[in-house]
């Protein structure tokens, strides 16, 4: 188990000297290995909010991919059956497709944007292309489920928020954004959301590098994560340049000896 850190005022045991954002803009990050950040936690814990706050704080190219966009397609089933599917269990997500998309981005290739229609309980993919980026932020309730994907993450963040607070946030969100009724939300919560949280999601905290408390607008956590990402990107850049310089010097020495 990794050491787990709860953010308030201290970021880990490592020290990072991070340049101002204006300095980071002056560096070319071309050909630098893509940094992947994973955010996991209960429904309503603030995963999407934190992901957006981190993205907005970065000056490099970045993108957010939500695990919800990778629900398995059940368009062959009638709506009455789709409504009663357990959308909170791990196997409802197509991790193979997500992993394949991440590999394409790592290989410098674009992917098509995946989507999901919460009102109709159907996939809603588009032809829009997502181009490779410097930082990829992955967020979802089971984002730490697939080891192939977690092994690619430079940073794993768990949203450590009281489950009752998550429920209240979920109610507000599902009514306002997803067009759900109170009755539907309550039924789904008791039937699948709470049981899956207790069986799976609450245990993902063991996989995290650190936990964020108080939700997605925890300013200390946002700044610390952004600082880590910026330092990581610059370290990748300098490491790559050092290796390229060493190869160049080695080739020059070889030609002189010859």
PASEBA-1860 file (N, C-alpha, C; in nm, 3 decimals):
! residues 258
1> XXXXXXXX> 0.084/-0.120/0.000/0.000/0.000/0.000/0.087/0.125/0.000 ~ 0.056/0.223/-0.087/0.132/0.346/-0.091/0.101/0.429/0.033 ~ 0.199/0.515/0.070/0.173/0.607/0.180/0.060/0.700/0.141 ~ -0.036/0.720/0.228/-0.155/0.799/0.197/-0.145/0.934/0.267 ~ -0.163/1.040/0.192/-0.149/1.174/0.247/-0.283/1.246/0.240 ~ -0.322/1.310/0.348/-0.444/1.388/0.351/-0.407/1.535/0.341 ~ -0.459/1.601/0.236/-0.418/1.736/0.209/-0.479/1.836/0.305 ~ -0.396/1.915/0.365/-0.436/2.034/0.437/-0.332/2.142/0.407
9> XXXXXXXX> -0.206/2.112/0.445/-0.103/2.213/0.421/0.031/2.153/0.379 ~ 0.042/2.022/0.372/0.169/1.959/0.339/0.151/1.869/0.218 ~ 0.246/1.875/0.124/0.240/1.789/0.006/0.355/1.691/0.009 ~ 0.327/1.575/0.067/0.422/1.465/0.061/0.552/1.488/0.134 ~ 0.643/1.393/0.114/0.775/1.400/0.175/0.880/1.448/0.077 ~ 0.837/1.475/-0.047/0.931/1.518/-0.149/0.919/1.668/-0.170 ~ 1.029/1.731/-0.206/1.030/1.875/-0.232/1.038/1.899/-0.382 ~ 0.957/1.994/-0.428/0.958/2.029/-0.569/0.980/2.179/-0.583
17> XXXXXXXX> 1.072/2.217/-0.669/1.090/2.358/-0.702/1.015/2.381/-0.832 ~ 0.907/2.454/-0.823/0.817/2.468/-0.939/0.823/2.611/-0.990 ~ 0.846/2.629/-1.119/0.853/2.763/-1.176/0.716/2.829/-1.182 ~ 0.717/2.961/-1.199/0.593/3.032/-1.221/0.530/2.983/-1.352 ~ 0.397/2.999/-1.362/0.329/2.953/-1.482/0.384/3.019/-1.607 ~ 0.422/3.147/-1.595/0.474/3.218/-1.712/0.604/3.155/-1.760 ~ 0.684/3.101/-1.666/0.808/3.034/-1.705/0.777/2.903/-1.775 ~ 0.679/2.828/-1.722/0.643/2.701/-1.783/0.595/2.720/-1.926
25> XXXXXXXX> 0.529/2.831/-1.954/0.481/2.856/-2.090/0.596/2.869/-2.188 ~ 0.711/2.914/-2.140/0.826/2.937/-2.229/0.895/2.808/-2.270 ~ 0.864/2.699/-2.201/0.928/2.571/-2.232/0.847/2.496/-2.335 ~ 0.915/2.438/-2.433/0.847/2.351/-2.527/0.840/2.210/-2.468 ~ 0.718/2.157/-2.458/0.700/2.024/-2.401/0.678/1.920/-2.510 ~ 0.714/1.956/-2.634/0.698/1.864/-2.745/0.778/1.737/-2.721 ~ 0.716/1.624/-2.749/0.777/1.491/-2.736/0.800/1.448/-2.591 ~ 0.745/1.522/-2.496/0.754/1.482/-2.355/0.646/1.378/-2.328
33> XXXXXXXX> 0.681/1.277/-2.250/0.588/1.170/-2.218/0.463/1.225/-2.151 ~ 0.346/1.179/-2.195/0.219/1.225/-2.140/0.206/1.186/-1.992 ~ 0.168/1.282/-1.910/0.145/1.260/-1.768/-0.002/1.221/-1.748 ~ -0.026/1.113/-1.675/-0.163/1.068/-1.651/-0.194/1.077/-1.502 ~ -0.303/1.146/-1.470/-0.350/1.161/-1.333/-0.486/1.092/-1.320 ~ -0.501/1.007/-1.221/-0.627/0.938/-1.199/-0.696/0.990/-1.075 ~ -0.827/1.013/-1.086/-0.906/1.060/-0.973/-1.021/0.963/-0.951 ~ -1.032/0.911/-0.829/-1.133/0.809/-0.798/-1.207/0.850/-0.671
41> XXXXXXXX> -1.328/0.798/-0.655/-1.405/0.828/-0.534/-1.552/0.805/-0.557 ~ -1.630/0.824/-0.454/-1.773/0.799/-0.459/-1.844/0.893/-0.554 ~ -1.961/0.852/-0.599/-2.045/0.940/-0.680/-2.082/1.062/-0.596 ~ -2.059/1.182/-0.653/-2.090/1.304/-0.580/-1.978/1.354/-0.490 ~ -1.860/1.292/-0.498/-1.749/1.331/-0.411/-1.671/1.452/-0.463 ~ -1.693/1.489/-0.589/-1.624/1.605/-0.645/-1.514/1.572/-0.743 ~ -1.517/1.451/-0.799/-1.412/1.408/-0.894/-1.407/1.498/-1.017 ~ -1.522/1.521/-1.078/-1.526/1.603/-1.200/-1.486/1.746/-1.171
49> XXXXXXXX> -1.529/1.797/-1.056/-1.494/1.934/-1.017/-1.344/1.947/-0.999 ~ -1.283/1.853/-0.928/-1.138/1.858/-0.907/-1.064/1.847/-1.040 ~ -1.108/1.757/-1.126/-1.044/1.740/-1.256/-1.046/1.872/-1.335 ~ -1.160/1.940/-1.335/-1.172/2.067/-1.409/-1.087/2.175/-1.344 ~ -1.083/2.179/-1.212/-1.002/2.279/-1.143/-0.854/2.259/-1.174 ~ -0.811/2.133/-1.177/-0.671/2.104/-1.210/-0.642/2.146/-1.354 ~ -0.730/2.107/-1.445/-0.710/2.142/-1.586/-0.700/2.293/-1.604 ~ -0.788/2.367/-1.537/-0.788/2.513/-1.550/-0.661/2.577/-1.493
57> XXXXXXXX> -0.595/2.506/-1.401/-0.476/2.562/-1.337/-0.349/2.535/-1.418 ~ -0.357/2.448/-1.518/-0.240/2.411/-1.597/-0.224/2.503/-1.717 ~ -0.100/2.522/-1.761/-0.074/2.604/-1.880/-0.035/2.518/-2.000 ~ -0.016/2.388/-1.976/0.018/2.297/-2.085/-0.111/2.242/-2.146 ~ -0.098/2.162/-2.251/-0.217/2.101/-2.310/-0.266/1.988/-2.220 ~ -0.397/1.978/-2.205/-0.454/1.878/-2.116/-0.595/1.841/-2.161 ~ -0.644/1.729/-2.108/-0.780/1.685/-2.138/-0.830/1.600/-2.022 ~ -0.962/1.598/-2.006/-1.027/1.517/-1.904/-1.109/1.409/-1.973
65> XXXXXXXX> -1.094/1.286/-1.928/-1.178/1.177/-1.976/-1.248/1.114/-1.856 ~ -1.380/1.114/-1.860/-1.458/1.055/-1.753/-1.490/0.910/-1.781 ~ -1.482/0.827/-1.679/-1.511/0.684/-1.696/-1.655/0.662/-1.740 ~ -1.746/0.752/-1.702/-1.886/0.738/-1.741/-1.904/0.731/-1.893 ~ -1.812/0.792/-1.965/-1.821/0.791/-2.112/-1.792/0.653/-2.170 ~ -1.744/0.562/-2.085/-1.707/0.428/-2.130/-1.800/0.321/-2.073 ~ -1.924/0.359/-2.042/-2.024/0.257/-2.009/-2.040/0.164/-2.129 ~ -2.056/0.038/-2.102/-2.082/-0.056/-2.212/-2.216/-0.020/-2.277
73> XXXXXXXX> -2.222/-0.038/-2.407/-2.341/0.000/-2.481/-2.450/-0.106/-2.467 ~ -2.568/-0.063/-2.423/-2.683/-0.153/-2.411/-2.801/-0.102/-2.494 ~ -2.767/-0.041/-2.608/-2.872/0.015/-2.693/-2.962/-0.092/-2.753 ~ -2.917/-0.218/-2.747/-2.999/-0.327/-2.802/-3.114/-0.364/-2.708 ~ -3.106/-0.315/-2.583/-3.211/-0.345/-2.486/-3.317/-0.236/-2.485 ~ -3.443/-0.269/-2.455/-3.546/-0.165/-2.443/-3.519/-0.076/-2.323 ~ -3.571/0.046/-2.326/-3.547/0.144/-2.221/-3.584/0.090/-2.084 ~ -3.694/0.017/-2.076/-3.740/-0.037/-1.947/-3.637/-0.129/-1.883
81> XXXXXXXX> -3.561/-0.199/-1.966/-3.457/-0.287/-1.912/-3.329/-0.209/-1.881 ~ -3.298/-0.110/-1.964/-3.177/-0.030/-1.941/-3.185/0.045/-1.809 ~ -3.304/0.087/-1.771/-3.322/0.163/-1.648/-3.278/0.083/-1.526 ~ -3.295/-0.048/-1.529/-3.271/-0.132/-1.412/-3.134/-0.199/-1.413 ~ -3.047/-0.162/-1.507/-2.910/-0.214/-1.508/-2.833/-0.151/-1.392 ~ -2.744/-0.228/-1.332/-2.658/-0.175/-1.226/-2.544/-0.096/-1.289 ~ -2.556/0.037/-1.286/-2.456/0.123/-1.348/-2.342/0.160/-1.252 ~ -2.337/0.096/-1.137/-2.234/0.128/-1.038/-2.137/0.013/-1.015
89> XXXXXXXX> -2.157/-0.100/-1.080/-2.065/-0.212/-1.064/-1.947/-0.195/-1.161 ~ -1.833/-0.251/-1.130/-1.714/-0.231/-1.214/-1.729/-0.283/-1.356 ~ -1.795/-0.398/-1.373/-1.799/-0.460/-1.505/-1.889/-0.388/-1.604 ~ -1.959/-0.285/-1.559/-2.045/-0.210/-1.650/-1.963/-0.120/-1.742 ~ -1.834/-0.103/-1.709/-1.748/-0.014/-1.787/-1.659/-0.093/-1.883 ~ -1.634/-0.035/-1.999/-1.551/-0.098/-2.101/-1.406/-0.051/-2.082 ~ -1.335/-0.115/-1.990/-1.197/-0.077/-1.961/-1.104/-0.108/-2.078 ~ -1.137/-0.211/-2.156/-1.054/-0.244/-2.272/-1.051/-0.127/-2.371
97> XXXXXXXX> -1.167/-0.069/-2.395/-1.174/0.044/-2.488/-1.101/0.167/-2.432 ~ -1.119/0.192/-2.302/-1.049/0.305/-2.241/-0.898/0.285/-2.248 ~ -0.852/0.166/-2.218/-0.709/0.137/-2.222/-0.655/0.154/-2.364 ~ -0.730/0.108/-2.463/-0.688/0.122/-2.602/-0.678/0.269/-2.642 ~ -0.774/0.350/-2.595/-0.771/0.494/-2.626/-0.650/0.562/-2.561 ~ -0.619/0.525/-2.438/-0.503/0.582/-2.370/-0.375/0.546/-2.445 ~ -0.366/0.421/-2.490/-0.248/0.379/-2.566/-0.232/0.457/-2.695 ~ -0.343/0.485/-2.761/-0.338/0.565/-2.884/-0.285/0.705/-2.855
105> XXXXXXXX> -0.335/0.766/-2.748/-0.288/0.900/-2.712/-0.140/0.898/-2.677 ~ -0.098/0.795/-2.605/0.045/0.782/-2.572/0.130/0.765/-2.696 ~ 0.071/0.704/-2.799/0.143/0.683/-2.925/0.136/0.802/-3.019 ~ 0.076/0.913/-2.971/0.070/1.033/-3.053/-0.046/1.037/-3.151 ~ -0.146/0.953/-3.129/-0.260/0.945/-3.220/-0.386/0.999/-3.154 ~ -0.476/1.061/-3.231/-0.601/1.112/-3.173/-0.701/0.999/-3.148 ~ -0.798/1.026/-3.064/-0.908/0.932/-3.040/-1.040/1.006/-3.061 ~ -1.146/0.931/-3.083/-1.278/0.992/-3.093/-1.336/1.009/-2.953
113> XXXXXXXX> -1.413/1.115/-2.934/-1.470/1.143/-2.803/-1.586/1.049/-2.774 ~ -1.578/0.982/-2.660/-1.686/0.894/-2.616/-1.782/0.976/-2.529 ~ -1.907/0.932/-2.523/-2.007/1.005/-2.445/-2.116/0.913/-2.394 ~ -2.200/0.968/-2.307/-2.309/0.888/-2.251/-2.430/0.978/-2.226 ~ -2.547/0.928/-2.263/-2.674/0.998/-2.243/-2.740/0.942/-2.117 ~ -2.736/1.019/-2.007/-2.787/0.970/-1.879/-2.939/0.957/-1.878 ~ -3.008/1.039/-1.956/-3.155/1.033/-1.958/-3.204/0.910/-2.032 ~ -3.133/0.871/-2.139/-3.176/0.756/-2.219/-3.100/0.629/-2.184
121> XXXXXXXX> -2.997/0.641/-2.098/-2.914/0.526/-2.059/-2.852/0.459/-2.182 ~ -2.788/0.543/-2.265/-2.725/0.493/-2.388/-2.594/0.566/-2.412 ~ -2.504/0.498/-2.483/-2.382/0.563/-2.526/-2.416/0.674/-2.624 ~ -2.336/0.780/-2.622/-2.359/0.893/-2.712/-2.224/0.941/-2.765 ~ -2.153/0.851/-2.833/-2.021/0.885/-2.887/-2.034/0.984/-3.003 ~ -1.925/1.055/-3.031/-1.925/1.150/-3.141/-1.802/1.129/-3.227 ~ -1.797/1.201/-3.338/-1.682/1.193/-3.428/-1.574/1.296/-3.391 ~ -1.600/1.374/-3.289/-1.503/1.475/-3.246/-1.372/1.407/-3.204
129> XXXXXXXX> -1.261/1.464/-3.246/-1.131/1.406/-3.215/-1.069/1.472/-3.093 ~ -1.011/1.390/-3.008/-0.930/1.439/-2.896/-0.784/1.416/-2.935 ~ -0.709/1.524/-2.946/-0.570/1.515/-2.988/-0.480/1.480/-2.868 ~ -0.364/1.418/-2.892/-0.271/1.390/-2.783/-0.236/1.517/-2.705 ~ -0.212/1.501/-2.576/-0.189/1.616/-2.489/-0.075/1.589/-2.392 ~ -0.034/1.692/-2.320/0.072/1.677/-2.220/0.022/1.606/-2.095 ~ -0.100/1.639/-2.053/-0.157/1.584/-1.929/-0.296/1.530/-1.956 ~ -0.316/1.404/-1.918/-0.447/1.341/-1.930/-0.500/1.315/-1.789
137> XXXXXXXX> -0.619/1.367/-1.761/-0.682/1.349/-1.631/-0.798/1.252/-1.646 ~ -0.791/1.140/-1.574/-0.895/1.038/-1.579/-0.973/1.042/-1.449 ~ -1.107/1.041/-1.457/-1.186/1.043/-1.335/-1.306/0.950/-1.345 ~ -1.337/0.884/-1.233/-1.451/0.793/-1.233/-1.458/0.713/-1.104 ~ -1.574/0.655/-1.077/-1.594/0.582/-0.951/-1.510/0.456/-0.943 ~ -1.477/0.397/-1.058/-1.393/0.275/-1.058/-1.263/0.297/-1.135 ~ -1.210/0.419/-1.128/-1.092/0.450/-1.208/-0.967/0.375/-1.163 ~ -0.968/0.320/-1.043/-0.853/0.241/-0.996/-0.878/0.091/-1.009
145> XXXXXXXX> -0.977/0.051/-1.083/-1.015/-0.090/-1.093/-0.920/-0.170/-1.181 ~ -0.881/-0.114/-1.297/-0.804/-0.187/-1.397/-0.655/-0.157/-1.378 ~ -0.578/-0.259/-1.344/-0.436/-0.241/-1.315/-0.358/-0.192/-1.437 ~ -0.400/-0.232/-1.556/-0.331/-0.185/-1.676/-0.333/-0.032/-1.682 ~ -0.445/0.025/-1.639/-0.463/0.170/-1.644/-0.395/0.238/-1.525 ~ -0.411/0.184/-1.406/-0.348/0.247/-1.289/-0.196/0.244/-1.299 ~ -0.142/0.142/-1.365/0.004/0.135/-1.383/0.057/0.249/-1.470 ~ -0.031/0.310/-1.548/0.011/0.420/-1.635/0.003/0.555/-1.564
153> XXXXXXXX> -0.058/0.558/-1.447/-0.082/0.685/-1.378/0.042/0.731/-1.301 ~ 0.076/0.856/-1.318/0.184/0.917/-1.240/0.135/0.956/-1.101 ~ 0.005/0.977/-1.089/-0.053/1.024/-0.964/-0.194/0.967/-0.951 ~ -0.224/0.910/-0.836/-0.357/0.853/-0.810/-0.419/0.926/-0.690 ~ -0.532/0.991/-0.716/-0.597/1.076/-0.616/-0.732/1.014/-0.576 ~ -0.757/1.007/-0.446/-0.885/0.955/-0.397/-0.960/1.068/-0.326 ~ -1.089/1.083/-0.359/-1.172/1.185/-0.297/-1.228/1.129/-0.166 ~ -1.177/1.179/-0.055/-1.215/1.129/0.077/-1.323/1.222/0.135
161> XXXXXXXX> -1.448/1.197/0.094/-1.560/1.283/0.132/-1.668/1.198/0.197 ~ -1.729/1.250/0.303/-1.834/1.178/0.375/-1.944/1.134/0.279 ~ -1.987/1.010/0.290/-2.083/0.953/0.195/-2.217/1.024/0.199 ~ -2.257/1.079/0.314/-2.383/1.154/0.323/-2.374/1.284/0.243 ~ -2.258/1.349/0.247/-2.237/1.469/0.168/-2.243/1.435/0.019 ~ -2.184/1.321/-0.016/-2.188/1.276/-0.156/-2.331/1.256/-0.204 ~ -2.415/1.199/-0.118/-2.555/1.174/-0.156/-2.627/1.305/-0.183 ~ -2.609/1.403/-0.096/-2.674/1.532/-0.116/-2.629/1.597/-0.247
169> XXXXXXXX> -2.500/1.588/-0.276/-2.449/1.644/-0.401/-2.504/1.569/-0.521 ~ -2.516/1.437/-0.507/-2.568/1.355/-0.617/-2.713/1.390/-0.646 ~ -2.792/1.412/-0.542/-2.932/1.448/-0.561/-2.944/1.578/-0.641 ~ -2.869/1.680/-0.598/-2.872/1.809/-0.667/-2.828/1.795/-0.813 ~ -2.719/1.721/-0.835/-2.665/1.705/-0.971/-2.761/1.628/-1.060 ~ -2.812/1.516/-1.011/-2.896/1.431/-1.096/-3.028/1.497/-1.132 ~ -3.079/1.580/-1.044/-3.203/1.652/-1.077/-3.174/1.762/-1.178 ~ -3.068/1.839/-1.153/-3.037/1.955/-1.237/-2.978/1.918/-1.372
177> XXXXXXXX> -2.885/1.821/-1.373/-2.808/1.791/-1.495/-2.861/1.670/-1.570 ~ -2.907/1.569/-1.497/-2.940/1.442/-1.562/-3.090/1.415/-1.573 ~ -3.172/1.509/-1.529/-3.315/1.497/-1.546/-3.380/1.384/-1.469 ~ -3.324/1.350/-1.353/-3.379/1.240/-1.272/-3.476/1.292/-1.167 ~ -3.565/1.205/-1.121/-3.658/1.240/-1.014/-3.600/1.196/-0.880 ~ -3.651/1.254/-0.771/-3.607/1.214/-0.637/-3.630/1.066/-0.615 ~ -3.745/1.015/-0.659/-3.778/0.874/-0.641/-3.678/0.784/-0.713 ~ -3.643/0.822/-0.836/-3.546/0.744/-0.913/-3.408/0.746/-0.849
185> XXXXXXXX> -3.369/0.863/-0.801/-3.237/0.877/-0.736/-3.231/0.792/-0.610 ~ -3.337/0.798/-0.528/-3.339/0.722/-0.402/-3.338/0.573/-0.427 ~ -3.415/0.529/-0.526/-3.420/0.386/-0.560/-3.284/0.336/-0.607 ~ -3.221/0.412/-0.695/-3.091/0.371/-0.747/-2.985/0.373/-0.638 ~ -2.993/0.472/-0.550/-2.895/0.483/-0.443/-2.897/0.361/-0.352 ~ -3.016/0.321/-0.310/-3.028/0.208/-0.219/-2.999/0.075/-0.288 ~ -3.035/0.066/-0.416/-3.021/-0.062/-0.488/-2.878/-0.087/-0.534 ~ -2.808/0.017/-0.580/-2.676/-0.006/-0.640/-2.566/0.087/-0.591
193> XXXXXXXX> -2.597/0.216/-0.575/-2.491/0.313/-0.543/-2.426/0.282/-0.408 ~ -2.505/0.273/-0.304/-2.452/0.248/-0.170/-2.385/0.111/-0.159 ~ -2.450/0.002/-0.206/-2.384/-0.129/-0.198/-2.250/-0.135/-0.273 ~ -2.243/-0.074/-0.392/-2.119/-0.077/-0.469/-2.011/0.010/-0.405 ~ -2.053/0.118/-0.340/-1.957/0.200/-0.267/-1.894/0.118/-0.155 ~ -1.977/0.050/-0.080/-1.927/-0.027/0.034/-1.842/-0.146/-0.010 ~ -1.880/-0.208/-0.121/-1.807/-0.328/-0.165/-1.678/-0.295/-0.239 ~ -1.681/-0.189/-0.320/-1.566/-0.161/-0.405/-1.503/-0.023/-0.382
201> XXXXXXXX> -1.584/0.081/-0.403/-1.529/0.217/-0.416/-1.458/0.264/-0.290 ~ -1.514/0.235/-0.173/-1.451/0.279/-0.049/-1.312/0.218/-0.031 ~ -1.289/0.103/-0.093/-1.161/0.033/-0.077/-1.053/0.083/-0.172 ~ -1.091/0.161/-0.273/-0.991/0.212/-0.367/-0.895/0.311/-0.301 ~ -0.931/0.358/-0.184/-0.841/0.449/-0.113/-0.706/0.383/-0.086 ~ -0.705/0.252/-0.081/-0.580/0.177/-0.059/-0.484/0.192/-0.177 ~ -0.537/0.222/-0.293/-0.454/0.233/-0.414/-0.402/0.374/-0.436 ~ -0.453/0.470/-0.358/-0.423/0.610/-0.385/-0.285/0.652/-0.336
209> XXXXXXXX> -0.228/0.751/-0.403/-0.106/0.813/-0.356/-0.137/0.913/-0.245 ~ -0.251/0.978/-0.257/-0.298/1.064/-0.150/-0.449/1.086/-0.164 ~ -0.508/1.137/-0.057/-0.652/1.163/-0.056/-0.679/1.312/-0.044 ~ -0.785/1.355/-0.109/-0.827/1.495/-0.102/-0.955/1.502/-0.020 ~ -0.956/1.587/0.080/-1.073/1.604/0.166/-1.150/1.729/0.125 ~ -1.274/1.735/0.164/-1.362/1.853/0.147/-1.406/1.875/0.003 ~ -1.381/1.781/-0.087/-1.434/1.793/-0.221/-1.341/1.854/-0.323 ~ -1.395/1.880/-0.442/-1.315/1.917/-0.557/-1.265/2.059/-0.560
217> XXXXXXXX> -1.308/2.144/-0.467/-1.261/2.283/-0.466/-1.163/2.308/-0.352 ~ -1.098/2.203/-0.304/-0.995/2.216/-0.202/-0.873/2.285/-0.266 ~ -0.856/2.414/-0.238/-0.754/2.493/-0.306/-0.613/2.441/-0.283 ~ -0.586/2.395/-0.159/-0.453/2.344/-0.129/-0.422/2.221/-0.215 ~ -0.521/2.132/-0.230/-0.501/2.012/-0.310/-0.482/2.047/-0.457 ~ -0.562/2.139/-0.508/-0.552/2.180/-0.649/-0.413/2.236/-0.678 ~ -0.367/2.326/-0.592/-0.236/2.388/-0.614/-0.123/2.286/-0.604 ~ -0.135/2.194/-0.506/-0.029/2.095/-0.488/-0.023/1.998/-0.606
225> XXXXXXXX> -0.138/1.953/-0.654/-0.142/1.862/-0.768/-0.087/1.932/-0.893 ~ -0.128/2.057/-0.914/-0.079/2.133/-1.030/0.072/2.152/-1.023 ~ 0.122/2.179/-0.902/0.266/2.196/-0.885/0.340/2.066/-0.916 ~ 0.286/1.954/-0.869/0.348/1.825/-0.896/0.351/1.797/-1.046 ~ 0.240/1.822/-1.113/0.234/1.796/-1.257/0.335/1.883/-1.333 ~ 0.342/2.011/-1.297/0.436/2.102/-1.364/0.579/2.056/-1.343 ~ 0.612/2.017/-1.219/0.747/1.969/-1.190/0.776/1.839/-1.265 ~ 0.677/1.753/-1.273/0.694/1.625/-1.342/0.719/1.647/-1.491
233> XXXXXXXX> 0.645/1.738/-1.551/0.662/1.767/-1.693/0.801/1.822/-1.722 ~ 0.846/1.915/-1.638/0.979/1.972/-1.659/1.088/1.868/-1.637 ~ 1.068/1.781/-1.538/1.166/1.675/-1.514/1.175/1.582/-1.634 ~ 1.057/1.550/-1.693/1.055/1.465/-1.813/1.129/1.535/-1.928 ~ 1.105/1.664/-1.942/1.169/1.739/-2.050/1.321/1.741/-2.034 ~ 1.367/1.773/-1.913/1.511/1.782/-1.889/1.577/1.645/-1.902 ~ 1.510/1.541/-1.858/1.565/1.406/-1.868/1.580/1.366/-2.014 ~ 1.479/1.397/-2.094/1.485/1.364/-2.236/1.598/1.441/-2.306
241> XXXXXXXX> 1.609/1.570/-2.272/1.713/1.652/-2.336/1.853/1.605/-2.295 ~ 1.867/1.563/-2.168/1.996/1.514/-2.121/2.036/1.387/-2.195 ~ 1.939/1.297/-2.217/1.967/1.174/-2.289/2.002/1.202/-2.435 ~ 1.930/1.297/-2.496/1.959/1.333/-2.634/2.098/1.395/-2.647 ~ 2.134/1.478/-2.549/2.266/1.541/-2.551/2.376/1.437/-2.533 ~ 2.351/1.339/-2.444/2.449/1.233/-2.422/2.469/1.150/-2.548 ~ 2.361/1.120/-2.618/2.371/1.044/-2.743/2.447/1.123/-2.849 ~ 2.420/1.254/-2.853/2.486/1.339/-2.951/2.637/1.344/-2.924
249> XXXXXXXX> 2.674/1.359/-2.796/2.815/1.364/-2.759/2.884/1.231/-2.788 ~ 2.810/1.121/-2.761/2.867/0.989/-2.787/2.892/0.969/-2.936 ~ 2.798/1.016/-3.018/2.814/1.003/-3.163/2.930/1.088/-3.213 ~ 2.946/1.209/-3.153/3.054/1.298/-3.194/3.190/1.239/-3.158 ~ 3.200/1.183/-3.038/3.325/1.121/-2.997/3.362/1.002/-3.085 ~ 3.259/0.927/-3.126/3.283/0.813/-3.212/3.334/0.854/-3.348 ~ 3.280/0.964/-3.403/3.323/1.009/-3.534/3.465/1.065/-3.529 ~ 3.502/1.129/-3.414/3.637/1.182/-3.400/3.738/1.068/-3.392
257> XX> 3.706/0.966/-3.315/3.797/0.851/-3.302/3.813/0.780/-3.436 ~ 3.704/0.776/-3.511/3.711/0.708/-3.640/3.797/0.783/-3.739
END
